[in-house]
């Protein structure tokens, strides 16, 4: 039975004389107190229609929000409650509502009502369940700072979706977070905030192709084509950075061909290997030899730290990328041959140079560093961002944090170019030799493996600002996720944190 005093509060009349006789309300503003007749667990029967907005999954959002004509969604119920002066209470059936809601007004949400049998309170046996899609936070409360927006929630089980084993790849790195409170005052009574298992982080993406193959060396000049036969020109691989010579690879020039001697080929760069072929003297010329391969890139470091919590939820740290592999040395130039005029040689002394050597092939570019693994998702029951919290018979529960993603393999280095062939002696010049071929360029070094991502956390309350109280709350934790694998101990990501309360 509703008292006359409660009727003033329920119907929001301005009967000042009656207000003065209502001892329990004297000296208080109307937004400070909820009449006892409007508190479900304090009444044997159902609360009155005038207490607030009623929500049932069998309702319709075009309805006025009464017990007989409830709205369908909590989102619409909150909109109606915020739009009617003083009517800041929302009543929910003890069913399941799958929607992510954001509360920005000071309201009270009552769950655990048996709407099939007169809207009486059954919260001790059955809670209202509020859940949402994968990666969504079912309940978000945002205030204007300083605790100005006060929200109370009773008899609601807020349950964030976990990521199942078959969904891990599709939702890599996604967290499961039940509730978030930002700069608001939030009271929870007989509620459960439950986060599910988070997803593992994504491994560093593999490279589908190696670095580009390098240029082949150039052919040497033919014998008897000049007094001095110029060799095949050097070729250069700028590795895609023409303005940065530090990673260029150049092949060695072939040796010059002269009448009385063949000259040696030149070394390729970078590197100190003497890989140019000798020119013809007492013995025939020699081919240039291969350039040295590039060195492997260094591994990336594993992710460390806690990551970040914000109004969007949780963001973990990825491992760093590995470093680029080293550029290979260009192949050495082939030695030149000697010429001369006379029988079996060149016909004209003015053009009696020997065949010159071919230039070496350019060295391969180093592969790009392996990509770092991404962070595992975290399982967090409640994120508090400068919020004021109060608990009364509240359970906070988490699932498992996701494993950090492993660091990806570095890109394979590019192949070196083939050496250019030596110049040829003319047909009939049986006493002359062909110039010698240049050597192939070395293979570029593979990129270093990426570092592992941060393991996901399992945290009851993650907070910024004042430390939240734990009185009135019970916290049950799953396991934190391991860090992602890297090339070595330094490359392994840090494991996630398992903590009832954790500052960020």
MARTIGU-852188 format. One line per field, with one value per residue (C-alpha): residue in one letter; y, z, x. Coordinates in nm, 4 decimals. Layout:
# MARTIGU-852188
res [A, ...] .
north [Y, ...] .
up [Z, ...] .
east [X, ...] .
//
This chain:
# MARTIGU-852188
res [X, X, X, X, X, X, X, X, X, X, X, X, X, X, X, X, X, X, X, X, X, X, X, X, X, X, X, X, X, X, X, X, X, X, X, X, X, X, X, X, X, X, X, X, X, X, X, X, X, X, X, X, X, X, X, X, X, X, X, X, X, X, X, X, X, X, X, X, X, X, X, X, X, X, X, X, X, X, X, X, X, X, X, X, X, X, X, X, X, X, X, X, X, X, X, X, X, X, X, X, X, X, X, X, X, X, X, X, X, X, X, X, X, X, X, X, X, X, X, X, X, X, X, X, X, X, X, X, X, X, X, X, X, X, X, X, X, X, X, X, X, X, X, X, X, X, X, X, X, X, X, X, X, X, X, X, X, X, X, X, X, X, X, X, X, X, X, X, X, X, X, X, X, X, X, X, X, X, X, X, X, X, X, X, X, X, X, X, X, X, X, X, X, X, X, X, X, X, X, X, X, X, X, X, X, X, X, X, X, X, X, X, X, X, X, X, X, X, X, X, X, X, X, X, X, X, X, X, X, X, X, X, X, X, X, X, X, X, X, X, X, X, X, X, X, X, X, X, X, X, X, X, X, X, X, X, X, X, X, X, X, X, X, X, X, X, X, X, X, X, X, X, X, X, X, X, X, X, X, X, X, X, X, X, X, X, X, X, X, X, X, X, X, X, X, X, X, X, X, X, X, X, X, X, X, X, X, X, X, X, X, X, X, X, X, X, X, X, X, X, X, X, X, X, X, X, X, X, X, X, X, X, X, X, X, X, X, X, X, X, X, X, X, X, X, X, X, X, X, X, X, X, X, X, X, X, X, X, X, X, X, X, X, X, X, X, X, X, X, X, X, X, X, X, X, X, X, X, X, X, X, X, X, X, X, X, X, X, X, X, X, X, X, X, X, X, X, X, X, X, X, X, X, X, X, X, X, X, X, X, X, X, X, X, X, X, X, X, X, X, X, X, X, X, X, X, X, X, X, X, X, X, X, X, X, X, X, X, X, X, X, X, X, X, X, X, X, X, X, X, X, X, X, X, X, X, X, X, X, X, X, X, X, X, X, X, X, X, X, X, X, X, X, X, X, X, X, X, X, X, X, X, X, X, X, X, X, X, X, X, X, X, X, X, X, X, X, X, X, X, X, X, X, X] .
north [0.0000, 0.3320, 0.5937, 0.9516, 1.0584, 0.8142, 0.9286, 1.2802, 1.1424, 0.8945, 1.1391, 1.4452, 1.6805, 2.0066, 1.9553, 2.1505, 2.1084, 1.7316, 1.7398, 1.9133, 1.6324, 1.3651, 1.3491, 1.1229, 1.3701, 1.7010, 1.9192, 1.6989, 1.7659, 1.5233, 1.3704, 1.2639, 0.9886, 0.6980, 0.6345, 0.2972, 0.2118, 0.2326, -0.0050, -0.3573, -0.5602, -0.3610, -0.4441, -0.7649, -0.6738, -0.4818, -0.1139, 0.1352, 0.2466, 0.6000, 0.4897, 0.4884, 0.3228, -0.0495, -0.2637, -0.6135, -0.8005, -0.8723, -0.5003, -0.2445, 0.0741, 0.2733, 0.1958, 0.4470, 0.2271, 0.1232, -0.2244, -0.2989, -0.1428, -0.1728, -0.0700, -0.3422, -0.2192, -0.0804, 0.1862, 0.3178, 0.2857, 0.5029, 0.7597, 0.7853, 0.7993, 1.0790, 1.2742, 1.2928, 1.5221, 1.3247, 0.9919, 0.8529, 0.4878, 0.1975, -0.1454, -0.4559, -0.8035, -1.0895, -1.1909, -1.1311, -0.8036, -0.8162, -0.4556, -0.2316, 0.0673, 0.3958, 0.5757, 0.9501, 1.0567, 0.9982, 0.7042, 0.3922, 0.0604, -0.2159, -0.5686, -0.9030, -0.8429, -1.1174, -0.9357, -1.2504, -1.2473, -0.8888, -0.7386, -0.8564, -0.8785, -1.2146, -1.0817, -1.3298, -1.6176, -1.4581, -1.1570, -0.9496, -1.0372, -0.7570, -0.8727, -0.7498, -0.8506, -0.9625, -0.6764, -0.4538, -0.3333, -0.4055, -0.1295, 0.2076, 0.4916, 0.8360, 1.1412, 1.5010, 1.4638, 1.5123, 1.2420, 1.4605, 1.1735, 0.9192, 0.5836, 0.2913, -0.0600, -0.3441, -0.7135, -0.7095, -0.9620, -0.7716, -1.0324, -0.9492, -1.1986, -1.4209, -1.5165, -1.8867, -2.1134, -2.1053, -1.7235, -1.6537, -1.5772, -1.3644, -1.1540, -1.1581, -0.9346, -0.8476, -0.7931, -0.8921, -0.6077, -0.6158, -0.2536, 0.0846, 0.3884, 0.7251, 1.0262, 0.9122, 0.7876, 0.4290, 0.2174, -0.1547, -0.3765, -0.7541, -0.7376, -0.9541, -0.8118, -1.0963, -1.0788, -1.3752, -1.5182, -1.2696, -1.3470, -1.4186, -1.1526, -1.1804, -1.3104, -1.0713, -1.0912, -1.2975, -1.1544, -1.3170, -1.2445, -1.1908, -0.8662, -0.7992, -0.9765, -0.7639, -0.6597, -0.8865, -0.7743, -0.6436, -0.8199, -0.7280, -0.5760, -0.7956, -0.8300, -0.6312, -0.3571, -0.0876, -0.0152, -0.0454, -0.2486, -0.1030, -0.3586, -0.4051, -0.1253, -0.1689, -0.2178, -0.0815, -0.1853, 0.1146, -0.1055, 0.1345, 0.4309, 0.6243, 0.9170, 0.6960, 0.5359, 0.3518, 0.0455, 0.0403, -0.2642, -0.2152, -0.4774, -0.4739, -0.3559, -0.6097, -0.5884, -0.3866, -0.5696, -0.4304, -0.5551, -0.6718, -0.7632, -0.8220, -0.6234, -0.7589, -0.7042, -0.4845, -0.5797, -0.5369, -0.3301, -0.3118, -0.5337, -0.6010, -0.9327, -0.9253, -1.0892, -0.9392, -1.1899, -1.1602, -1.0411, -1.2430, -1.2304, -1.5420, -1.7277, -1.6815, -1.4505, -1.5591, -1.5047, -1.2737, -1.4496, -1.4111, -1.1286, -1.1968, -1.2469, -0.9781, -1.0238, -1.1197, -0.8377, -0.8083, -0.9411, -0.7117, -0.6740, -0.8135, -0.5872, -0.4770, -0.2656, -0.2734, -0.1169, 0.1524, 0.1783, 0.4546, 0.5410, 0.2914, 0.0042, -0.1609, -0.1314, -0.3569, -0.3192, -0.4951, -0.6303, -0.4218, -0.5110, -0.6788, -0.4773, -0.4937, -0.7461, -0.6283, -0.5534, -0.8121, -0.7419, -0.7090, -0.9744, -0.9124, -0.8152, -1.0749, -1.0342, -0.9010, -1.0851, -0.9643, -0.9036, -0.8252, -0.8123, -1.0857, -1.4350, -1.5771, -1.2413, -0.8996, -0.7761, -0.4096, -0.2916, 0.0236, -0.1926, -0.4859, -0.4718, -0.7981, -0.8909, -0.7164, -0.8846, -0.8806, -0.6882, -0.8649, -0.8827, -0.6422, -0.7757, -0.8420, -0.6047, -0.7027, -0.8218, -0.6076, -0.6813, -0.9245, -0.7633, -0.7615, -0.9714, -0.7837, -0.7861, -1.0427, -0.9154, -0.8645, -0.9977, -0.7148, -0.7052, -0.3269, -0.0301, 0.2787, 0.6102, 0.8638, 0.7149, 0.6752, 0.3193, 0.1519, -0.2209, -0.4130, -0.7900, -0.7594, -1.0299, -0.9364, -1.2232, -1.2555, -1.5169, -1.5765, -1.3128, -1.3829, -1.4911, -1.2317, -1.2810, -1.4294, -1.2216, -1.2731, -1.4010, -1.1420, -1.1010, -1.3121, -1.1129, -1.0522, -1.2728, -1.1287, -1.0709, -1.3005, -1.1943, -1.0566, -1.2707, -1.1706, -1.0231, -1.2653, -1.3082, -1.2817, -1.5961, -1.7040, -1.5259, -1.8624, -1.7216, -1.4914, -1.5759, -1.4560, -1.2140, -1.3645, -1.3432, -1.1401, -1.3087, -1.3157, -1.0761, -1.2102, -1.2759, -1.0050, -1.0848, -1.1875, -0.9416, -1.0133, -1.1779, -0.9499, -0.9330, -1.0996, -0.9097, -0.8427, -1.1120, -1.0166, -0.9375, -1.0921, -0.8021, -0.7502, -0.3688, -0.1746, 0.1896, 0.5398, 0.7963, 0.7096, 0.3452, 0.1870, 0.0197, -0.3569, -0.3712, -0.5355, -0.7017, -1.0541, -1.0992, -1.4240, -1.4263, -1.6363, -1.6729, -1.4032, -1.4698, -1.5526, -1.3169, -1.3861, -1.5729, -1.3915, -1.4852, -1.4930, -1.4066, -1.0337, -1.0867, -1.2571, -1.0396, -0.9920, -1.2026, -1.0336, -0.9352, -1.1289, -0.8910, -0.8154, -0.4410, -0.2839, 0.0805, 0.2117] .
up [0.0000, -0.1030, 0.1708, 0.1181, 0.1614, -0.1007, -0.3327, -0.3306, -0.4440, -0.6898, -0.8614, -0.8202, -0.6933, -0.5218, -0.2085, 0.0272, 0.3270, 0.2894, 0.2342, 0.5683, 0.7460, 0.5855, 0.8377, 0.6285, 0.3380, 0.5258, 0.4191, 0.1229, -0.2469, -0.4453, -0.6310, -0.3084, -0.1903, -0.3498, -0.1697, 0.0009, -0.2123, -0.5212, -0.3997, -0.5220, -0.2583, 0.0208, -0.0952, -0.0749, -0.3925, -0.7078, -0.7173, -0.8697, -1.2304, -1.1294, -0.9788, -1.3119, -1.6502, -1.6978, -1.9442, -2.0732, -2.3675, -2.4746, -2.4818, -2.7594, -2.7637, -2.8872, -2.5578, -2.2693, -2.0323, -1.7854, -1.6380, -1.8791, -2.1770, -2.1096, -2.3494, -2.5005, -2.4461, -2.1541, -2.3871, -2.4485, -2.0795, -1.9882, -2.2517, -2.1075, -1.7512, -1.8338, -2.0277, -1.7567, -1.4663, -1.1467, -1.3012, -1.2835, -1.2099, -1.4532, -1.3721, -1.5585, -1.5959, -1.4704, -1.8270, -2.0649, -2.2475, -2.5180, -2.5692, -2.4770, -2.2853, -2.1800, -1.8778, -1.8623, -1.6272, -1.2544, -1.2537, -1.0522, -1.2351, -1.0616, -1.1978, -1.0835, -1.1400, -1.2348, -1.5069, -1.5945, -1.2502, -1.1594, -1.1569, -0.8063, -0.6897, -0.7384, -0.7349, -0.4792, -0.7150, -1.0604, -1.1752, -1.4846, -1.7275, -1.9346, -2.2063, -2.5442, -2.8533, -2.8645, -2.7719, -2.6431, -2.2834, -2.1725, -1.9089, -1.9336, -1.6888, -1.7748, -1.5537, -1.5620, -1.3047, -0.9306, -0.8775, -1.0142, -1.1972, -0.9391, -1.0685, -0.8642, -1.0011, -0.8135, -0.8949, -1.2381, -1.3723, -1.6206, -1.8365, -2.1049, -2.3890, -2.3835, -2.6988, -2.7701, -2.9023, -3.2552, -3.2499, -3.1450, -3.4930, -3.5966, -3.2786, -3.2128, -2.9229, -2.8208, -2.4496, -2.2415, -2.0067, -1.8119, -1.6974, -1.7141, -1.4914, -1.5892, -1.3552, -1.1997, -0.8657, -0.8998, -0.6352, -0.6999, -0.4861, -0.5236, -0.8679, -1.0531, -1.2991, -1.5057, -1.7821, -2.0105, -2.1650, -2.3761, -2.7144, -2.7828, -2.9646, -3.3323, -3.4421, -3.6365, -3.9960, -4.2282, -4.5453, -4.8580, -5.0746, -5.0210, -5.0963, -5.4734, -5.6720, -5.7747, -6.1157, -6.3205, -6.4182, -6.7654, -7.0440, -7.1103, -7.4394, -7.7283, -7.8121, -8.1061, -8.0603, -7.9462, -7.8186, -7.4685, -7.4331, -7.1643, -6.9334, -6.8492, -6.6232, -6.2547, -6.1523, -5.8305, -5.6110, -5.4071, -5.2088, -5.2638, -5.0952, -5.3715, -5.1429, -4.8817, -5.0087, -4.6823, -4.7954, -5.1595, -5.3119, -5.6151, -5.8281, -5.9187, -6.2658, -6.4988, -6.5834, -6.8850, -7.1901, -7.3386, -7.6092, -7.3760, -7.0645, -6.9146, -6.5994, -6.2855, -6.2015, -5.9092, -5.5786, -5.5104, -5.2192, -4.9365, -4.7646, -4.7694, -4.9519, -5.2418, -5.4985, -5.8255, -6.0763, -6.1840, -6.5330, -6.7940, -6.7729, -6.7626, -6.6975, -6.8280, -6.6486, -6.3565, -6.2964, -6.0245, -5.7167, -5.5287, -5.2877, -4.9202, -4.7999, -4.5859, -4.2105, -4.0444, -3.8800, -3.5035, -3.3174, -3.1832, -2.8101, -2.6324, -2.5062, -2.1432, -1.9081, -1.8307, -2.1410, -2.1099, -1.9854, -2.1220, -2.1999, -2.4886, -2.2664, -2.2650, -2.5091, -2.4704, -2.6047, -2.9123, -2.9453, -3.1462, -3.5032, -3.5799, -3.7595, -4.1309, -4.2644, -4.4019, -4.7672, -4.9448, -5.1217, -5.4962, -5.7036, -5.8116, -6.1698, -6.4000, -6.5128, -6.8590, -7.1256, -7.3264, -7.6966, -7.9569, -8.3340, -8.5645, -8.6732, -8.4660, -8.2965, -8.3852, -8.7354, -8.6507, -8.3862, -8.3286, -8.2024, -8.0531, -7.7010, -7.5347, -7.4278, -7.1054, -6.8036, -6.7180, -6.4140, -6.1085, -6.0123, -5.7503, -5.4002, -5.2574, -5.0207, -4.6629, -4.5740, -4.3590, -3.9889, -3.8627, -3.7280, -3.3565, -3.2108, -3.0796, -2.7197, -2.5867, -2.4806, -2.1115, -1.8979, -1.6663, -1.4530, -1.4005, -1.5251, -1.3017, -1.4467, -1.1648, -1.0483, -0.6988, -0.6321, -0.3667, -0.3371, -0.1492, -0.1979, -0.5347, -0.7137, -0.9657, -1.1815, -1.4692, -1.7264, -1.8729, -2.0264, -2.3848, -2.4732, -2.6415, -3.0131, -3.1148, -3.3096, -3.6849, -3.8928, -4.0797, -4.4533, -4.6543, -4.8117, -5.1844, -5.4151, -5.5716, -5.9425, -6.1739, -6.2921, -6.6423, -6.9030, -7.0250, -7.3689, -7.6506, -7.8836, -8.2578, -8.4601, -8.5992, -8.3274, -8.1932, -7.9875, -7.7868, -7.4892, -7.3904, -7.0986, -6.7661, -6.6151, -6.3110, -5.9900, -5.8552, -5.5870, -5.2355, -5.0842, -4.8620, -4.4930, -4.3547, -4.1282, -3.7559, -3.5887, -3.4247, -3.0480, -2.8695, -2.7605, -2.4034, -2.2341, -2.1414, -1.7836, -1.5505, -1.3256, -1.1000, -1.0927, -1.3150, -1.2171, -1.2621, -0.9874, -0.6293, -0.5318, -0.5267, -0.2114, -0.2000, 0.0954, -0.0011, -0.3031, -0.3729, -0.6521, -0.8405, -1.0985, -1.3973, -1.5155, -1.6899, -2.0431, -2.1186, -2.3279, -2.6945, -2.8060, -2.9659, -3.0925, -2.7435, -2.3818, -2.4545, -2.7418, -2.5321, -2.4316, -2.0630, -1.9113, -1.8150, -1.4592, -1.2346, -0.9688, -0.7764, -0.8005, -1.0336, -1.0808, -1.4284] .
east [0.0000, 0.1485, 0.1540, 0.0462, 0.4076, 0.5279, 0.2522, 0.3970, 0.7295, 0.5904, 0.3577, 0.5829, 0.3139, 0.3986, 0.1897, 0.4139, 0.1830, 0.1913, 0.5656, 0.6166, 0.4300, 0.6453, 0.9273, 1.1462, 1.1549, 1.1727, 1.4660, 1.5617, 1.5432, 1.3291, 1.6251, 1.8000, 1.5641, 1.3832, 1.0529, 1.0397, 0.7392, 0.9576, 1.2315, 1.1471, 1.3323, 1.1645, 0.8114, 0.6151, 0.4308, 0.5102, 0.6015, 0.3562, 0.3587, 0.4515, 0.7837, 0.9666, 1.0052, 0.9453, 1.1406, 1.0650, 1.2137, 0.8548, 0.7692, 0.8012, 1.0073, 0.7069, 0.5289, 0.5067, 0.7095, 0.4389, 0.4038, 0.1227, 0.3020, 0.6763, 0.9491, 1.1657, 1.5229, 1.7153, 1.8501, 1.4993, 1.4139, 1.7123, 1.6143, 1.2634, 1.3898, 1.6305, 1.3712, 1.1035, 1.1861, 1.2393, 1.1395, 1.4896, 1.4228, 1.4255, 1.2766, 1.3937, 1.2513, 1.4667, 1.5493, 1.8383, 1.8994, 2.1651, 2.2668, 2.5566, 2.4217, 2.5765, 2.4354, 2.4975, 2.2157, 2.1852, 1.9448, 1.8695, 1.8352, 1.6435, 1.6732, 1.5397, 1.1670, 0.9214, 0.7319, 0.5344, 0.3731, 0.3007, 0.6520, 0.7366, 1.0993, 1.2741, 1.6281, 1.7538, 1.6724, 1.7002, 1.8972, 1.8515, 2.1317, 2.2845, 2.5207, 2.6442, 2.8398, 3.2021, 3.4342, 3.1530, 3.1297, 2.7703, 2.7489, 2.9236, 2.8562, 2.9892, 2.9583, 3.0674, 3.3448, 3.3422, 3.0821, 2.8021, 2.6321, 2.5193, 2.4018, 2.2727, 2.2269, 2.0576, 2.0158, 2.1800, 2.4297, 2.6474, 2.8150, 3.0701, 3.0976, 3.4022, 3.5869, 3.5552, 3.8261, 3.6835, 3.6653, 4.0241, 4.1564, 3.8588, 3.8730, 4.2488, 4.3511, 3.9926, 3.9264, 3.6257, 3.5227, 3.1976, 3.1611, 3.3315, 3.2728, 3.4190, 3.4053, 3.0815, 2.9545, 2.8323, 2.6592, 2.6159, 2.3954, 2.3561, 2.5142, 2.7634, 3.0155, 3.1547, 3.4144, 3.4748, 3.7896, 3.9836, 4.1374, 4.5021, 4.7003, 4.7761, 5.1134, 5.3301, 5.2104, 5.4282, 5.5786, 5.4425, 5.7493, 6.1186, 6.2985, 6.3339, 6.6046, 6.9008, 7.0303, 7.2542, 7.6009, 7.6844, 7.8728, 8.2349, 8.3464, 8.4716, 8.8370, 8.9768, 8.7174, 8.9585, 9.3051, 9.1610, 8.8434, 8.6181, 8.4544, 8.0913, 7.9687, 7.8942, 7.5298, 7.3814, 7.0931, 6.9746, 6.7312, 6.4436, 6.6143, 6.7928, 6.8720, 7.0382, 7.3607, 7.4218, 7.2271, 7.3389, 7.5061, 7.7296, 7.8968, 8.2632, 8.3666, 8.5158, 8.8857, 9.0035, 9.1347, 9.4598, 9.6963, 9.9699, 9.7712, 9.4330, 9.3566, 9.1902, 8.8274, 8.7214, 8.5605, 8.1933, 8.0613, 7.9742, 8.2278, 8.5968, 8.6054, 8.8535, 8.6329, 8.7545, 8.8971, 9.2615, 9.3431, 9.5283, 9.9044, 10.1141, 9.7912, 9.4414, 9.2005, 8.9808, 8.6130, 8.4945, 8.3615, 8.0351, 7.9763, 7.9285, 7.5727, 7.4142, 7.3915, 7.0641, 6.8732, 6.8454, 6.5408, 6.2701, 6.2163, 5.9144, 5.6380, 5.6503, 5.4418, 5.0701, 4.9205, 4.6523, 4.2958, 4.0759, 3.7163, 3.7401, 3.8540, 4.1958, 4.4865, 4.7894, 5.1406, 5.2745, 5.6266, 5.8693, 5.9603, 6.2892, 6.5539, 6.6231, 6.8694, 7.2044, 7.2693, 7.4816, 7.8073, 7.8053, 7.9810, 8.3385, 8.4177, 8.5708, 8.9292, 9.0126, 9.2102, 9.5068, 9.4900, 9.7535, 9.7797, 9.9005, 9.8162, 9.5339, 9.4891, 9.3520, 9.4080, 9.4776, 9.7267, 9.5152, 9.2326, 9.4185, 9.2765, 9.1768, 8.8246, 8.7244, 8.5638, 8.1958, 8.0817, 7.9489, 7.5818, 7.4528, 7.4026, 7.0572, 6.8826, 6.8184, 6.4710, 6.2426, 6.2281, 5.9681, 5.6547, 5.5909, 5.3125, 5.0083, 4.8917, 4.6535, 4.3138, 4.2428, 3.9588, 3.8509, 3.5376, 3.5346, 3.7362, 3.7234, 3.8402, 3.8356, 3.5072, 3.3618, 3.2494, 3.0376, 2.9651, 2.6970, 2.7057, 2.8789, 3.0776, 3.3453, 3.4653, 3.7091, 3.7990, 4.1443, 4.3663, 4.4701, 4.8217, 5.0409, 5.0950, 5.4293, 5.6751, 5.6690, 5.9600, 6.1641, 6.1365, 6.3773, 6.6593, 6.6720, 6.8771, 7.1874, 7.2077, 7.4025, 7.7473, 7.7789, 7.9599, 8.3048, 8.3602, 8.4293, 8.7219, 8.6408, 8.5879, 8.9217, 9.1277, 9.2316, 9.5175, 9.2926, 9.0749, 8.7349, 8.7127, 8.6066, 8.2602, 8.1725, 8.0647, 7.7078, 7.5942, 7.5412, 7.1989, 7.0547, 7.0241, 6.6870, 6.5100, 6.5203, 6.2213, 5.9666, 5.9168, 5.6276, 5.3185, 5.2099, 5.0048, 4.6489, 4.5505, 4.2952, 4.1922, 3.8935, 3.9103, 4.1500, 4.1590, 4.2961, 4.2562, 4.1699, 4.1979, 3.8503, 3.7174, 3.6864, 3.4490, 3.1228, 3.2819, 3.4072, 3.6598, 3.7290, 4.0065, 4.1020, 4.4616, 4.6624, 4.7868, 5.1532, 5.3622, 5.4176, 5.7295, 6.0218, 6.3672, 6.5223, 6.4498, 6.4586, 6.2197, 5.9525, 5.6587, 5.5818, 5.3071, 4.9826, 4.8941, 4.6580, 4.5274, 4.2127, 4.2791, 4.5367, 4.6352, 4.7221] .
//
